[in-house]
Amino acid sequence: MTASDAFTAIADPHRRHILEELRRGPKSVNEIASGLPVSRPAVSQHLKVLLDSGLVNSSSSGTKRIYALSATGFLKLNLWLDQFWSN
C-alpha cells in the first residue's frame, strides 16, 4: 500500500470525518477545520492525503480552495469491494 491508497487514506478517523463533512456538500479548509479538534494546517495535510488517493477533488473559488468528494474515487473503491459479493 502506498500513501495514495484509498484504504490507507480512510484509515484515519479525522479523514473519515472530513469525508463525512464533504458528503454534505463542498467546503473550504476553514469550514472543515471548524468541526475538527485539529489545526487548520493539519486539516490541509489530511486533505492532501485524500486528494492524492483520489477520494477528494479541489477547485478554486476566488482566493479559496473548495473541496468536494470525488465520485470516481469512490466508484473505484466500490468496484473493488463489490468483487467480494459477486459470485
Secondary structure, 3 states (H helix, E strand, C coil): CCCCCHHHHHCCHHHHHHHHHHHCCCEEHHHHHCCCCCCHHHHHHHHHHHHHHCCEEEEEECCEEEEEECHHHHHHHHHHHHCCCCC
